[in-house]
Amino acid sequence: MTALLILLSNIDDGFVDLYFIIHQFRRKLFVYRKFRPFQGEDLLAGAEQYFAVMIPAWQEAAVIQAMIKNTLSSYQYHAYHLFIGCYPNDPACIARIEPLLLHHPRLHMTLMPVPGPTSKADCLNHIYQDIVDFEQGSAVEFAGIVLHDAEDIVHPLELKLYNHLMPKKDMIQIPVIPLERPWYDLTGGHYQDEFAENHIQELVVRESLTGHVPSAGVGTALSRRAMAAITDDHRDPFECGNLTEDYDLALRLKRHNLKLIFVRFCASPGDIIATREFFPNSISAVMRQKSRWLMGIAFQGWHNQGWQGSLALKYALFRDRKGIVTAQLSVAAYFILFNILVVGLLEWAFPGGYRYPPLVHHGEILEYLLWGNLLFLINRSLHRFYFSRQIYGTLAGLMSLPRQLWGNILNFLATIRAIRLYSHHLLTGAALVWDKTDHMFPERAQLAPYHKKLGEILMQNRLVGAASLRQALSSQKSGWQAWRNSDQSRRDHPSAISPNPDSPESGK
Protein backbone atom coordinates (compact mmCIF):
# COMPACT_ATOMS: atom_id res chain seq x y z
CA MET A 1 0.00 0.00 0.00
CA THR A 2 2.86 2.39 0.83
CA ALA A 3 4.46 1.78 -2.57
CA LEU A 4 1.12 2.34 -4.36
CA LEU A 5 0.38 5.62 -2.57
CA ILE A 6 3.90 6.90 -3.19
CA LEU A 7 3.56 6.01 -6.87
CA LEU A 8 0.27 7.93 -7.14
CA SER A 9 1.92 10.98 -5.57
CA ASN A 10 4.89 10.59 -7.92
CA ILE A 11 2.57 10.47 -10.93
CA ASP A 12 1.00 13.70 -9.71
CA ASP A 13 4.44 15.34 -9.48
CA GLY A 14 5.37 13.90 -12.87
CA PHE A 15 2.32 15.54 -14.44
CA VAL A 16 3.49 18.93 -13.14
CA ASP A 17 6.99 18.26 -14.54
CA LEU A 18 5.58 17.39 -17.96
CA TYR A 19 3.16 20.32 -17.99
CA PHE A 20 5.98 22.72 -17.14
CA ILE A 21 8.13 21.48 -20.04
CA ILE A 22 5.24 21.75 -22.53
CA HIS A 23 4.33 25.17 -21.14
CA GLN A 24 7.88 26.47 -21.61
CA PHE A 25 8.05 25.24 -25.21
CA ARG A 26 4.63 26.71 -25.98
CA ARG A 27 5.67 30.13 -24.69
CA LYS A 28 8.90 30.13 -26.70
CA LEU A 29 7.36 28.85 -29.92
CA PHE A 30 4.07 30.76 -29.92
CA VAL A 31 3.63 33.37 -27.19
CA TYR A 32 7.00 35.16 -27.37
CA ARG A 33 6.85 35.30 -31.17
CA LYS A 34 3.55 37.12 -30.98
CA PHE A 35 4.06 39.23 -27.84
CA ARG A 36 7.35 40.80 -26.81
CA PRO A 37 8.19 40.06 -23.16
CA PHE A 38 8.75 43.29 -21.26
CA GLN A 39 12.38 44.31 -20.89
CA GLY A 40 14.45 46.09 -18.27
CA GLU A 41 13.96 49.47 -19.92
CA ASP A 42 10.18 49.08 -19.60
CA LEU A 43 10.53 49.31 -15.83
CA LEU A 44 11.90 52.82 -16.18
CA ALA A 45 9.01 54.17 -18.21
CA GLY A 46 6.08 56.02 -16.68
CA ALA A 47 5.57 58.07 -13.55
CA GLU A 48 6.16 56.56 -10.15
CA GLN A 49 3.03 55.63 -8.23
CA TYR A 50 3.02 55.61 -4.45
CA PHE A 51 3.45 52.27 -2.63
CA ALA A 52 3.02 51.41 1.05
CA VAL A 53 5.29 48.66 2.37
CA MET A 54 3.91 46.76 5.38
CA ILE A 55 6.31 45.07 7.81
CA PRO A 56 4.85 43.33 10.91
CA ALA A 57 7.34 42.88 13.75
CA TRP A 58 7.14 40.90 16.97
CA GLN A 59 10.40 40.39 18.88
CA GLU A 60 12.46 41.35 15.85
CA ALA A 61 14.96 43.61 17.65
CA ALA A 62 17.85 41.54 16.28
CA VAL A 63 17.03 42.30 12.64
CA ILE A 64 14.51 45.12 12.27
CA GLN A 65 16.89 48.10 12.25
CA ALA A 66 19.29 46.51 9.77
CA MET A 67 16.36 45.51 7.56
CA ILE A 68 14.89 49.04 7.56
CA LYS A 69 18.24 50.67 6.81
CA ASN A 70 18.95 48.22 4.01
CA THR A 71 15.49 48.69 2.51
CA LEU A 72 15.71 52.49 2.57
CA SER A 73 19.14 52.43 0.93
CA SER A 74 18.31 49.66 -1.57
CA TYR A 75 15.11 50.80 -3.26
CA GLN A 76 15.81 52.63 -6.51
CA TYR A 77 12.45 54.33 -6.17
CA HIS A 78 11.17 57.50 -4.56
CA ALA A 79 7.39 57.32 -4.06
CA TYR A 80 7.02 54.88 -1.20
CA HIS A 81 6.51 54.72 2.57
CA LEU A 82 7.39 52.00 5.08
CA PHE A 83 4.92 51.12 7.82
CA ILE A 84 6.30 48.98 10.66
CA GLY A 85 3.92 47.34 13.14
CA CYS A 86 5.15 46.50 16.65
CA TYR A 87 3.76 45.81 20.12
CA PRO A 88 3.84 47.88 23.33
CA ASN A 89 5.37 44.95 25.26
CA ASP A 90 8.26 44.69 22.80
CA PRO A 91 10.39 47.69 23.92
CA ALA A 92 13.58 46.32 22.39
CA CYS A 93 12.01 46.36 18.91
CA ILE A 94 10.54 49.84 19.45
CA ALA A 95 13.93 51.13 20.62
CA ARG A 96 15.52 49.96 17.37
CA ILE A 97 12.87 51.71 15.23
CA GLU A 98 12.38 55.03 17.00
CA PRO A 99 15.82 56.56 16.21
CA LEU A 100 15.21 55.96 12.50
CA LEU A 101 11.89 57.80 12.55
CA LEU A 102 13.68 61.09 13.20
CA HIS A 103 15.78 60.84 10.03
CA HIS A 104 13.46 59.12 7.56
CA PRO A 105 10.12 60.88 6.94
CA ARG A 106 8.90 57.99 4.78
CA LEU A 107 9.19 55.61 7.76
CA HIS A 108 6.20 55.16 10.10
CA MET A 109 5.60 52.99 13.17
CA THR A 110 2.25 51.43 14.04
CA LEU A 111 1.96 50.66 17.74
CA MET A 112 -0.49 47.87 18.40
CA PRO A 113 -3.24 48.69 20.94
CA VAL A 114 -2.77 45.42 22.86
CA PRO A 115 0.29 43.47 24.05
CA GLY A 116 1.64 40.82 21.74
CA PRO A 117 1.77 38.45 20.27
CA THR A 118 -1.69 38.46 18.73
CA SER A 119 -1.26 37.17 15.17
CA LYS A 120 0.55 38.32 12.09
CA ALA A 121 -2.80 39.00 10.41
CA ASP A 122 -3.90 41.17 13.33
CA CYS A 123 -0.70 43.17 13.14
CA LEU A 124 -1.12 43.63 9.39
CA ASN A 125 -4.71 44.78 9.85
CA HIS A 126 -3.65 47.53 12.25
CA ILE A 127 -0.85 48.59 9.91
CA TYR A 128 -3.33 48.79 7.06
CA GLN A 129 -5.64 50.98 9.12
CA ASP A 130 -2.72 53.33 9.76
CA ILE A 131 -2.07 53.42 6.02
CA VAL A 132 -5.70 54.41 5.40
CA ASP A 133 -5.45 57.12 8.06
CA PHE A 134 -2.20 58.36 6.53
CA GLU A 135 -3.84 58.60 3.11
CA GLN A 136 -6.72 60.62 4.52
CA GLY A 137 -4.43 62.92 6.48
CA SER A 138 -1.97 63.61 3.70
CA ALA A 139 -4.17 63.13 0.60
CA VAL A 140 -1.69 60.56 -0.73
CA GLU A 141 -3.26 57.60 -2.51
CA PHE A 142 -1.19 54.46 -2.61
CA ALA A 143 -1.40 52.52 -5.85
CA GLY A 144 -0.44 49.31 -4.08
CA ILE A 145 0.33 47.65 -0.77
CA VAL A 146 3.53 45.59 -0.52
CA LEU A 147 4.04 42.80 2.05
CA HIS A 148 7.42 42.10 3.62
CA ASP A 149 8.84 40.55 6.78
CA ALA A 150 11.43 41.91 9.19
CA GLU A 151 14.22 39.67 7.85
CA ASP A 152 13.74 40.37 4.13
CA ILE A 153 16.34 41.66 1.70
CA VAL A 154 14.47 43.65 -0.92
CA HIS A 155 15.59 43.98 -4.53
CA PRO A 156 16.48 47.54 -5.66
CA LEU A 157 14.04 47.37 -8.61
CA GLU A 158 11.18 45.60 -6.85
CA LEU A 159 8.97 48.69 -6.68
CA LYS A 160 9.85 49.55 -10.30
CA LEU A 161 8.47 46.15 -11.29
CA TYR A 162 5.26 46.62 -9.30
CA ASN A 163 4.90 50.13 -10.70
CA HIS A 164 5.13 48.79 -14.25
CA LEU A 165 2.49 46.08 -13.71
CA MET A 166 -0.08 48.01 -11.68
CA PRO A 167 -2.94 48.62 -12.00
CA LYS A 168 -3.11 46.04 -14.81
CA LYS A 169 -2.55 43.26 -12.25
CA ASP A 170 -4.17 42.94 -8.84
CA MET A 171 -1.70 40.69 -7.01
CA ILE A 172 1.93 40.34 -8.02
CA GLN A 173 4.12 37.70 -6.42
CA ILE A 174 7.86 37.70 -7.07
CA PRO A 175 10.13 34.74 -6.19
CA VAL A 176 11.44 34.13 -2.71
CA ILE A 177 15.06 32.97 -2.74
CA PRO A 178 16.55 31.61 0.50
CA LEU A 179 20.04 32.89 1.15
CA GLU A 180 22.61 30.15 0.63
CA ARG A 181 23.80 28.10 3.57
CA PRO A 182 27.11 26.19 3.71
CA TRP A 183 27.02 23.03 1.62
CA TYR A 184 27.09 20.82 4.70
CA ASP A 185 24.09 22.55 6.36
CA LEU A 186 21.37 20.14 5.25
CA THR A 187 18.74 21.60 7.59
CA GLY A 188 19.02 25.21 6.45
CA GLY A 189 19.91 24.27 2.88
CA HIS A 190 16.86 22.14 2.15
CA TYR A 191 14.79 25.35 1.88
CA GLN A 192 16.96 26.34 -1.09
CA ASP A 193 15.90 23.29 -3.09
CA GLU A 194 12.22 23.47 -2.13
CA PHE A 195 11.87 27.16 -2.97
CA ALA A 196 13.92 26.81 -6.17
CA GLU A 197 11.60 24.10 -7.47
CA ASN A 198 8.46 25.81 -6.20
CA HIS A 199 9.30 29.28 -7.53
CA ILE A 200 10.72 28.17 -10.87
CA GLN A 201 8.23 25.45 -11.77
CA GLU A 202 5.29 24.94 -9.38
CA LEU A 203 3.92 28.50 -9.33
CA VAL A 204 4.33 28.85 -13.09
CA VAL A 205 2.30 25.68 -13.65
CA ARG A 206 -0.31 26.72 -11.10
CA GLU A 207 -0.81 30.15 -12.64
CA SER A 208 -1.15 28.63 -16.11
CA LEU A 209 -3.59 25.93 -14.97
CA THR A 210 -5.78 27.88 -12.56
CA GLY A 211 -5.08 31.62 -12.78
CA HIS A 212 -4.38 31.40 -9.04
CA VAL A 213 -1.04 32.27 -7.43
CA PRO A 214 -0.54 31.74 -3.68
CA SER A 215 0.95 34.69 -1.86
CA ALA A 216 4.23 33.97 -0.09
CA GLY A 217 3.51 36.74 2.42
CA VAL A 218 6.67 38.53 1.29
CA GLY A 219 7.42 40.03 -2.09
CA THR A 220 3.66 40.37 -2.63
CA ALA A 221 2.06 43.53 -4.02
CA LEU A 222 -1.69 44.17 -3.85
CA SER A 223 -3.53 46.71 -5.98
CA ARG A 224 -6.18 49.16 -4.80
CA ARG A 225 -8.79 46.95 -6.45
CA ALA A 226 -7.50 43.93 -4.52
CA MET A 227 -7.59 45.78 -1.20
CA ALA A 228 -11.12 47.00 -1.93
CA ALA A 229 -12.25 43.44 -2.68
CA ILE A 230 -10.90 41.93 0.54
CA THR A 231 -12.18 44.79 2.71
CA ASP A 232 -15.75 44.73 1.37
CA ASP A 233 -18.47 44.89 4.03
CA HIS A 234 -15.98 46.74 6.25
CA ARG A 235 -14.08 43.56 7.10
CA ASP A 236 -10.37 43.42 7.91
CA PRO A 237 -8.19 42.61 4.90
CA PHE A 238 -6.25 39.81 6.61
CA GLU A 239 -7.95 36.81 8.19
CA CYS A 240 -6.97 36.51 11.87
CA GLY A 241 -8.42 33.00 12.05
CA ASN A 242 -5.72 31.60 9.78
CA LEU A 243 -2.04 31.10 10.61
CA THR A 244 -1.17 31.58 6.92
CA GLU A 245 -3.12 34.74 6.22
CA ASP A 246 -1.18 35.24 2.97
CA TYR A 247 -2.37 31.90 1.53
CA ASP A 248 -5.95 32.65 2.61
CA LEU A 249 -5.68 36.12 1.06
CA ALA A 250 -4.83 34.81 -2.40
CA LEU A 251 -7.75 32.37 -2.39
CA ARG A 252 -10.13 35.19 -1.44
CA LEU A 253 -8.76 37.31 -4.29
CA LYS A 254 -9.29 34.42 -6.68
CA ARG A 255 -12.94 34.22 -5.61
CA HIS A 256 -13.32 37.83 -6.78
CA ASN A 257 -11.87 36.88 -10.21
CA LEU A 258 -9.00 39.32 -9.83
CA LYS A 259 -5.79 39.12 -11.83
CA LEU A 260 -3.06 37.28 -9.92
CA ILE A 261 0.38 36.87 -11.46
CA PHE A 262 3.73 35.31 -10.60
CA VAL A 263 6.65 37.26 -12.09
CA ARG A 264 10.14 35.85 -12.43
CA PHE A 265 12.11 38.66 -14.06
CA CYS A 266 15.88 39.09 -14.43
CA ALA A 267 17.00 42.70 -14.09
CA SER A 268 20.39 41.62 -15.43
CA PRO A 269 22.01 38.23 -16.16
CA GLY A 270 21.71 36.15 -13.00
CA ASP A 271 20.00 38.96 -11.07
CA ILE A 272 16.41 37.92 -10.38
CA ILE A 273 14.05 40.50 -8.91
CA ALA A 274 13.19 38.53 -5.79
CA THR A 275 12.95 38.66 -2.01
CA ARG A 276 15.90 37.04 -0.26
CA GLU A 277 16.20 35.99 3.37
CA PHE A 278 17.75 33.47 5.72
CA PHE A 279 15.52 30.54 6.61
CA PRO A 280 15.88 28.54 9.86
CA ASN A 281 18.72 26.04 10.14
CA SER A 282 17.82 24.32 13.41
CA ILE A 283 15.50 21.32 13.57
CA SER A 284 13.22 22.86 16.21
CA ALA A 285 12.85 26.13 14.28
CA VAL A 286 12.10 24.28 11.04
CA MET A 287 9.46 22.20 12.81
CA ARG A 288 7.79 25.31 14.25
CA GLN A 289 7.76 27.15 10.93
CA LYS A 290 6.64 24.27 8.73
CA SER A 291 4.01 23.03 11.17
CA ARG A 292 2.54 26.55 11.15
CA TRP A 293 2.47 26.48 7.35
CA LEU A 294 0.78 23.07 7.36
CA MET A 295 -1.84 24.08 9.91
CA GLY A 296 -2.68 27.23 7.98
CA ILE A 297 -2.58 25.83 4.44
CA ALA A 298 -3.79 22.26 4.89
CA PHE A 299 -5.99 22.19 7.99
CA GLN A 300 -7.34 25.75 8.32
CA GLY A 301 -7.39 26.18 4.54
CA TRP A 302 -9.46 23.02 4.18
CA HIS A 303 -11.78 24.10 7.00
CA ASN A 304 -12.21 27.74 5.93
CA GLN A 305 -11.97 27.57 2.14
CA GLY A 306 -13.15 24.03 1.41
CA TRP A 307 -12.67 22.83 -2.18
CA GLN A 308 -13.69 25.95 -4.05
CA GLY A 309 -13.32 26.89 -7.68
CA SER A 310 -12.73 25.00 -10.90
CA LEU A 311 -11.50 21.44 -11.19
CA ALA A 312 -8.01 22.80 -11.87
CA LEU A 313 -8.07 24.88 -8.68
CA LYS A 314 -9.31 21.89 -6.69
CA TYR A 315 -6.35 19.98 -8.07
CA ALA A 316 -4.00 22.75 -6.90
CA LEU A 317 -5.59 22.67 -3.44
CA PHE A 318 -5.10 18.91 -3.39
CA ARG A 319 -1.39 19.39 -4.08
CA ASP A 320 -1.19 21.87 -1.20
CA ARG A 321 -2.85 19.47 1.21
CA LYS A 322 -1.44 16.11 0.21
CA GLY A 323 1.74 16.86 2.18
CA ILE A 324 -0.14 15.77 5.32
CA VAL A 325 0.01 12.22 3.97
CA THR A 326 3.07 12.14 1.69
CA ALA A 327 5.45 13.29 4.44
CA GLN A 328 4.48 10.22 6.46
CA LEU A 329 4.68 7.93 3.44
CA SER A 330 8.26 9.02 2.79
CA VAL A 331 9.36 8.12 6.31
CA ALA A 332 7.45 4.82 6.12
CA ALA A 333 9.39 4.03 2.94
CA TYR A 334 12.64 4.95 4.71
CA PHE A 335 11.73 2.57 7.55
CA ILE A 336 11.04 -0.29 5.15
CA LEU A 337 14.26 0.38 3.23
CA PHE A 338 16.23 0.50 6.48
CA ASN A 339 14.87 -2.92 7.48
CA ILE A 340 15.72 -4.38 4.07
CA LEU A 341 19.27 -3.10 4.38
CA VAL A 342 19.64 -4.50 7.89
CA VAL A 343 18.35 -7.90 6.77
CA GLY A 344 20.71 -7.88 3.79
CA LEU A 345 23.63 -6.96 6.04
CA LEU A 346 22.82 -9.76 8.46
CA GLU A 347 22.62 -12.33 5.67
CA TRP A 348 25.94 -11.12 4.29
CA ALA A 349 27.61 -11.19 7.72
CA PHE A 350 26.21 -14.63 8.66
CA PRO A 351 25.90 -16.62 5.43
CA GLY A 352 25.05 -19.81 7.28
CA GLY A 353 22.41 -18.23 9.49
CA TYR A 354 18.69 -17.74 9.10
CA ARG A 355 17.57 -16.77 5.59
CA TYR A 356 14.71 -14.25 5.53
CA PRO A 357 12.04 -14.80 2.86
CA PRO A 358 12.21 -12.25 0.02
CA LEU A 359 9.87 -9.29 0.30
CA VAL A 360 9.46 -9.01 -3.46
CA HIS A 361 9.06 -11.84 -5.94
CA HIS A 362 9.91 -11.43 -9.60
CA GLY A 363 6.87 -10.59 -11.71
CA GLU A 364 4.69 -9.42 -8.82
CA ILE A 365 2.89 -6.08 -8.96
CA LEU A 366 5.00 -4.85 -6.05
CA GLU A 367 8.15 -5.25 -8.16
CA TYR A 368 6.75 -2.98 -10.87
CA LEU A 369 5.58 -0.47 -8.26
CA LEU A 370 9.09 -0.30 -6.82
CA TRP A 371 10.72 0.09 -10.24
CA GLY A 372 8.25 2.84 -11.07
CA ASN A 373 8.99 4.65 -7.81
CA LEU A 374 12.73 4.33 -8.45
CA LEU A 375 12.37 5.96 -11.86
CA PHE A 376 10.28 8.78 -10.38
CA LEU A 377 12.85 9.25 -7.61
CA ILE A 378 15.57 9.67 -10.24
CA ASN A 379 13.34 12.11 -12.12
CA ARG A 380 12.67 14.13 -8.95
CA SER A 381 16.36 14.20 -8.07
CA LEU A 382 17.30 15.44 -11.56
CA HIS A 383 14.69 18.18 -11.35
CA ARG A 384 15.92 19.25 -7.91
CA PHE A 385 19.49 19.33 -9.21
CA TYR A 386 18.46 21.39 -12.24
CA PHE A 387 16.45 23.99 -10.31
CA SER A 388 18.96 24.33 -7.46
CA ARG A 389 21.85 24.62 -9.88
CA GLN A 390 20.09 27.47 -11.72
CA ILE A 391 20.23 29.65 -8.61
CA TYR A 392 23.04 28.34 -6.43
CA GLY A 393 25.48 26.53 -8.73
CA THR A 394 26.62 22.96 -9.35
CA LEU A 395 27.71 22.07 -5.81
CA ALA A 396 24.35 23.11 -4.37
CA GLY A 397 22.64 21.14 -7.12
CA LEU A 398 24.59 18.01 -6.18
CA MET A 399 23.81 18.51 -2.49
CA SER A 400 20.09 18.68 -3.28
CA LEU A 401 19.94 14.84 -3.22
CA PRO A 402 21.00 14.34 0.42
CA ARG A 403 19.05 17.46 1.34
CA GLN A 404 15.97 15.91 -0.27
CA LEU A 405 16.26 12.84 1.94
CA TRP A 406 16.80 14.91 5.08
CA GLY A 407 14.09 17.36 4.06
CA ASN A 408 11.55 14.53 3.94
CA ILE A 409 12.37 13.69 7.55
CA LEU A 410 12.02 17.35 8.58
CA ASN A 411 8.67 17.55 6.79
CA PHE A 412 7.54 14.40 8.62
CA LEU A 413 8.46 15.88 12.01
CA ALA A 414 6.66 19.13 11.12
CA THR A 415 3.58 17.18 10.00
CA ILE A 416 3.40 15.24 13.25
CA ARG A 417 3.68 18.49 15.21
CA ALA A 418 0.98 20.14 13.07
CA ILE A 419 -1.41 17.20 13.56
CA ARG A 420 -0.79 17.24 17.32
CA LEU A 421 -1.31 21.00 17.69
CA TYR A 422 -4.36 21.18 15.46
CA SER A 423 -5.95 18.17 17.14
CA HIS A 424 -5.39 19.84 20.51
CA HIS A 425 -6.99 23.01 19.10
CA LEU A 426 -10.08 21.09 17.93
CA LEU A 427 -10.46 19.12 21.15
CA THR A 428 -9.86 21.91 23.66
CA GLY A 429 -10.62 25.09 21.72
CA ALA A 430 -7.14 26.44 22.55
CA ALA A 431 -6.14 29.29 20.26
CA LEU A 432 -3.46 28.79 17.63
CA VAL A 433 -0.97 31.58 18.33
CA TRP A 434 1.69 33.36 16.27
CA ASP A 435 4.45 30.76 16.72
CA LYS A 436 7.17 32.74 15.01
CA THR A 437 10.77 31.70 14.48
CA ASP A 438 13.86 33.71 15.33
CA HIS A 439 15.40 35.53 12.39
CA MET A 440 18.85 36.67 11.33
CA PHE A 441 19.96 39.33 8.89
CA PRO A 442 23.11 39.24 6.75
CA GLU A 443 26.23 41.22 7.58
CA ARG A 444 27.04 44.28 5.49
CA ALA A 445 29.56 42.39 3.34
CA GLN A 446 27.01 39.67 2.58
CA LEU A 447 24.54 42.30 1.31
CA ALA A 448 26.86 43.65 -1.38
CA PRO A 449 25.64 41.35 -4.22
CA TYR A 450 22.01 42.40 -3.54
CA HIS A 451 22.68 46.11 -3.20
CA LYS A 452 23.27 47.14 -6.81
CA LYS A 453 22.57 50.69 -7.89
CA LEU A 454 20.27 51.37 -10.81
CA GLY A 455 23.17 52.62 -12.91
CA GLU A 456 25.02 49.32 -12.48
CA ILE A 457 21.97 47.36 -13.57
CA LEU A 458 21.43 49.62 -16.60
CA MET A 459 25.07 49.28 -17.62
CA GLN A 460 24.94 45.48 -17.30
CA ASN A 461 21.89 45.40 -19.56
CA ARG A 462 23.54 47.89 -21.97
CA LEU A 463 20.57 50.20 -21.59
CA VAL A 464 22.79 53.26 -21.09
CA GLY A 465 26.34 54.17 -22.03
CA ALA A 466 29.03 55.42 -19.68
CA ALA A 467 28.70 59.03 -20.90
CA SER A 468 24.93 59.05 -20.44
CA LEU A 469 25.28 57.59 -16.97
CA ARG A 470 27.84 60.22 -15.93
CA GLN A 471 25.52 62.95 -17.17
CA ALA A 472 22.61 61.45 -15.20
CA LEU A 473 24.75 61.23 -12.07
CA SER A 474 25.82 64.86 -12.38
CA SER A 475 22.19 66.02 -12.36
CA GLN A 476 21.03 63.49 -9.77
CA LYS A 477 21.68 65.60 -6.69
CA SER A 478 19.66 68.54 -7.90
CA GLY A 479 16.84 66.31 -9.15
CA TRP A 480 16.70 64.32 -5.93
CA GLN A 481 16.69 67.48 -3.82
CA ALA A 482 13.89 68.92 -5.94
CA TRP A 483 11.84 65.77 -5.42
CA ARG A 484 12.39 65.86 -1.65
CA ASN A 485 11.35 69.50 -1.51
CA SER A 486 8.27 68.70 -3.58
CA ASP A 487 7.40 65.74 -1.35
CA GLN A 488 7.80 67.86 1.77
CA SER A 489 5.55 70.51 0.23
CA ARG A 490 2.88 67.91 -0.53
CA ARG A 491 2.91 66.70 3.07
CA ASP A 492 2.78 70.26 4.41
CA HIS A 493 -0.05 71.19 2.04
CA PRO A 494 -2.19 68.05 1.50
CA SER A 495 -4.60 69.71 -0.89
CA ALA A 496 -1.79 70.14 -3.39
CA ILE A 497 -0.86 66.47 -3.52
CA SER A 498 -1.25 64.61 -6.79
CA PRO A 499 -2.26 60.95 -6.45
CA ASN A 500 0.48 59.79 -8.83
CA PRO A 501 3.33 62.31 -8.65
CA ASP A 502 5.93 62.26 -11.36
CA SER A 503 9.34 61.81 -9.81
CA PRO A 504 12.78 61.83 -11.42
CA GLU A 505 14.48 58.53 -12.16
CA SER A 506 17.42 57.72 -9.94
CA GLY A 507 20.77 57.60 -11.67
CA LYS A 508 22.49 55.64 -8.92
Stockholm file with secondary structure:
# STOCKHOLM 1.0

chainA/1-508         MTALLILLSNIDDGFVDLYFIIHQFRRKLFVYRKFRPFQGEDLLAGAEQYFAVMIPAWQEAAVIQAMIKNTLSSYQYHAYHLFIGCYPNDPACIARIEPLLLHHPRLHMTLMPVPGPTSKADCLNHIYQDIVDFEQGSAVEFAGIVLHDAEDIVHPLELKLYNHLMPKKDMIQIPVIPLERPWYDLTGGHYQDEFAENHIQELVVRESLTGHVPSAGVGTALSRRAMAAITDDHRDPFECGNLTEDYDLALRLKRHNLKLIFVRFCASPGDIIATREFFPNSISAVMRQKSRWLMGIAFQGWHNQGWQGSLALKYALFRDRKGIVTAQLSVAAYFILFNILVVGLLEWAFPGGYRYPPLVHHGEILEYLLWGNLLFLINRSLHRFYFSRQIYGTLAGLMSLPRQLWGNILNFLATIRAIRLYSHHLLTGAALVWDKTDHMFPERAQLAPYHKKLGEILMQNRLVGAASLRQALSSQKSGWQAWRNSDQSRRDHPSAISPNPDSPESGK
#=GR chainA/1-508 SS CHHHHHHHHHHHHHHHHHHHHHHHHHIIIIIHHHSCCCCGGGGGSSCCCCEEEEEECSSCTTTHHHHHHHHHHHCCCSSEEEEEEECTTCHHHHHHHHHHHTTCTTEEEEECSSCSCCCHHHHHHHHHHHHHHHHHHHCCCCSEEEECCTTCBCCTTHHHHHHHHTTTCSEEECCEEECCCCTTCHHHHHHHHHHHHIIIIIHHHHHHHHSCCCCCSSSEEEEHHHHHHHTGGGCCSSCTTCSCHHHHHHHHHHHTTCCEEECCCEEETTEECCEEECCCCSHHHHHHHHHHHHIIIIIIHHHHHCSCSCHHHHHHHHHHHTHHHHHHHHHHHHHHHHHHHHHHHHHHHCTTSCCCCCSSCTTSHHHHHHHHHHHHHHHHHHHHHHHHHHHHCHHHHHHHHHHHHHHHHHHHHHHHHHHHHHHHHHHHCCCCCCCCCCCCCCCHHHHGGGCCCHHHHHHHTTSSCHHHHHHHHHHHHHHHHHHHHHHHHHHHSGGGCCSSCCCCCCCC
#=GC SS_cons         CHHHHHHHHHHHHHHHHHHHHHHHHHIIIIIHHHSCCCCGGGGGSSCCCCEEEEEECSSCTTTHHHHHHHHHHHCCCSSEEEEEEECTTCHHHHHHHHHHHTTCTTEEEEECSSCSCCCHHHHHHHHHHHHHHHHHHHCCCCSEEEECCTTCBCCTTHHHHHHHHTTTCSEEECCEEECCCCTTCHHHHHHHHHHHHIIIIIHHHHHHHHSCCCCCSSSEEEEHHHHHHHTGGGCCSSCTTCSCHHHHHHHHHHHTTCCEEECCCEEETTEECCEEECCCCSHHHHHHHHHHHHIIIIIIHHHHHCSCSCHHHHHHHHHHHTHHHHHHHHHHHHHHHHHHHHHHHHHHHCTTSCCCCCSSCTTSHHHHHHHHHHHHHHHHHHHHHHHHHHHHCHHHHHHHHHHHHHHHHHHHHHHHHHHHHHHHHHHHCCCCCCCCCCCCCCCHHHHGGGCCCHHHHHHHTTSSCHHHHHHHHHHHHHHHHHHHHHHHHHHHSGGGCCSSCCCCCCCC
//
